[in-house]
Amino acid sequence: MALGFVCMVAFAVALARATLVPSPASVSLTHTNLHPGDSIRLYFDQPDWRDTVKQVGGNIVLGVPFGFLLPVLFPRTRGLVRVVLMTAFVMLTVEVAQGLLVTGRAFDIDDVILNSAGAFLGYLVLGRRLGRALHPRRVRWWHPRPAPEQTAAAEKSEEGRRGWWRTRSAAGADRQPAPDTDRTTTSKRARWSLPAALRAKRP
């Protein structure tokens, strides 16, 4: 948990430097985008594919730490939908701050979408496993916890059923009849003596 907290602080500092530092040289290049997909299309229409990777990949990578830090530090946010929604809320707040307070930055809804996609990937790759390893699984509201008396009664009933089955198996083994060795020996002797009796009756 302490390591997760340190990682979250370091990520918060990196996020602030990447998104909230003014960029006066970019004032003429930035514009507000409220239509999902517009900026993503512009990214892919750029002639240099490295610029596309930088814009799209950078926004996705920026959201990946949310995918595994949120389930570790905030157990109530575990779950794919919760992680994505929380990431979208945080990055939406950052984008609003960019558009209103930071020079050379603008609000872009596509950045929020790409950041949320990064959190989605981070949760699937690592966050889900870390959350389950560090925190016990939640009991759903539609699966109420049984009372201690019910649990004890169920265990006692299971032990009684197993004991009855063992007793019945042992009794069945005791009731198996032993082989009749005398009868088997007599049958073999009669089978071997029959040809001798037939030879004796021949004229």
C-alpha positions in Angstrom: 0.0 0.0 0.0 2.8 2.4 0.8 4.4 1.7 -2.5 1.1 2.3 -4.3 0.7 5.6 -2.5 4.2 6.7 -3.5 3.5 5.7 -7.1 0.2 7.6 -7.1 2.0 10.8 -5.8 4.7 10.4 -8.5 2.0 9.9 -11.1 0.1 12.9 -9.9 3.2 15.1 -10.3 3.9 13.8 -13.8 0.3 14.3 -14.8 0.3 17.9 -13.6 3.5 18.6 -15.5 2.2 17.0 -18.6 -1.2 18.7 -18.6 -1.2 21.8 -16.5 2.0 23.5 -17.5 1.4 26.6 -19.6 2.5 26.6 -23.3 2.3 30.1 -24.7 3.8 29.0 -28.0 0.8 26.7 -28.6 -1.9 29.3 -28.3 -2.4 29.6 -32.0 -2.4 25.8 -32.5 -4.9 24.7 -29.8 -8.7 24.8 -30.1 -11.6 23.5 -28.0 -13.1 20.2 -29.1 -16.5 19.1 -27.8 -17.2 16.5 -30.6 -15.9 13.0 -29.9 -13.7 11.7 -32.6 -12.7 15.0 -34.3 -9.3 15.2 -32.8 -8.6 11.5 -33.2 -9.3 11.8 -36.9 -6.9 14.8 -37.1 -4.3 12.8 -35.3 -4.5 9.9 -37.9 -4.6 12.4 -40.8 -1.2 13.8 -39.9 1.5 13.1 -42.6 4.1 11.9 -40.1 3.0 8.7 -38.3 5.3 9.6 -35.4 3.1 12.5 -34.6 0.1 10.2 -34.6 1.8 7.8 -32.2 2.9 10.6 -30.0 -0.6 12.1 -29.7 -2.7 8.9 -29.5 -0.2 6.7 -27.7 0.7 9.5 -25.3 -2.9 10.0 -24.2 -3.5 6.3 -23.8 -0.3 5.8 -21.8 -1.3 8.7 -19.6 -4.4 6.8 -18.5 -2.8 3.4 -17.9 -1.6 4.1 -14.3 -5.2 4.8 -13.3 -6.0 1.2 -14.3 -3.8 -0.4 -11.7 -3.4 2.3 -9.0 -7.1 2.9 -8.4 -7.9 -0.7 -7.5 -4.9 -0.9 -5.2 -5.4 2.4 -3.3 -9.2 2.6 -3.4 -10.8 -0.8 -3.1 -14.3 0.6 -3.7 -13.3 1.6 -7.2 -12.5 -2.0 -8.2 -14.2 -3.1 -11.3 -13.8 -2.3 -14.9 -16.7 0.2 -15.1 -15.7 2.0 -11.9 -12.1 2.4 -12.9 -13.1 3.8 -16.4 -15.7 6.1 -14.9 -13.3 7.4 -12.2 -10.5 8.0 -14.8 -13.0 9.8 -17.1 -14.1 12.0 -14.2 -10.5 12.9 -13.2 -9.4 13.6 -16.7 -12.5 15.6 -17.5 -11.6 17.8 -14.5 -8.1 18.2 -15.8 -9.4 19.1 -19.3 -11.7 21.7 -17.8 -8.9 23.2 -15.9 -6.8 23.3 -19.0 -9.4 25.1 -21.0 -10.2 27.7 -18.3 -6.9 28.3 -16.5 -3.9 27.2 -18.5 -2.4 29.3 -21.3 -1.8 27.3 -24.5 -4.1 24.4 -23.5 -7.6 23.7 -24.5 -10.4 21.3 -23.6 -10.5 18.2 -25.8 -13.1 15.5 -25.2 -11.0 13.0 -27.2 -8.2 13.3 -24.7 -10.6 12.1 -22.0 -11.7 9.2 -24.3 -8.1 8.1 -24.9 -7.1 8.4 -21.3 -10.1 6.2 -20.3 -9.0 3.7 -22.9 -5.6 3.6 -21.3 -7.2 3.0 -17.8 -9.2 0.2 -19.4 -6.1 -1.5 -20.7 -4.2 -1.0 -17.4 -7.0 -2.6 -15.4 -7.2 -5.6 -17.7 -3.5 -6.2 -17.8 -2.5 -5.6 -14.1 -5.1 -3.7 -12.1 -7.6 -6.6 -11.7 -5.0 -9.0 -10.4 -3.4 -6.5 -8.0 -6.9 -5.5 -6.6 -7.8 -9.2 -6.0 -4.4 -9.9 -4.4 -4.4 -7.0 -2.0 -8.1 -6.8 -1.1 -10.6 -9.5 -0.4 -13.4 -9.9 -2.9 -16.5 -7.8 -2.1 -19.8 -9.5 -1.2 -22.4 -8.3 -3.6 -25.7 -6.9 -2.3 -27.6 -9.7 -4.0 -25.5 -12.3 -2.3 -26.1 -11.6 1.4 -23.6 -13.0 3.9 -25.0 -16.1 5.8 -25.3 -15.7 9.6 -22.6 -17.4 11.7 -25.3 -19.8 13.1 -26.3 -20.8 9.5 -22.6 -21.4 8.6 -22.0 -23.6 11.6 -25.2 -25.5 11.0 -24.3 -26.1 7.4 -20.8 -27.4 8.4 -22.3 -29.7 11.0 -24.8 -31.1 8.5 -22.0 -31.7 6.0 -19.8 -33.5 8.6 -22.8 -35.6 9.6 -23.6 -36.6 6.0 -20.0 -37.6 5.4 -19.9 -39.6 8.6 -23.1 -41.4 7.7 -21.7 -42.3 4.3 -18.5 -43.7 5.8 -20.5 -45.8 8.3 -22.7 -47.1 5.5 -19.7 -48.0 3.3 -18.0 -49.8 6.2 -21.2 -51.8 7.0 -21.6 -52.8 3.4 -18.1 -54.1 3.3 -18.8 -56.2 6.5 -21.9 -57.7 5.0 -20.2 -59.1 1.9 -20.3 -63.0 2.1 -17.0 -64.8 2.5 -16.1 -67.3 -0.3 -17.2 -70.9 0.4 -14.0 -72.8 0.0 -15.5 -76.2 0.9 -18.1 -75.9 -1.8 -15.6 -74.8 -4.4 -13.3 -77.7 -3.6 -16.2 -80.2 -3.8 -17.2 -78.9 -7.1 -13.7 -79.3 -8.5 -13.5 -82.9 -7.3 -16.8 -83.7 -8.9 -15.7 -82.2 -12.2 -12.5 -84.3 -12.3 -14.2 -87.5 -11.1 -16.9 -87.4 -13.8 -14.8 -88.7 -16.7 -13.5 -91.6 -14.5 -17.1 -92.6 -13.7 -18.0 -92.6 -17.4 -15.0 -94.8 -18.2 -15.9 -97.3 -15.6 -19.5 -97.8 -17.1 -18.2 -98.6 -20.6 -18.5 -102.4 -21.5 
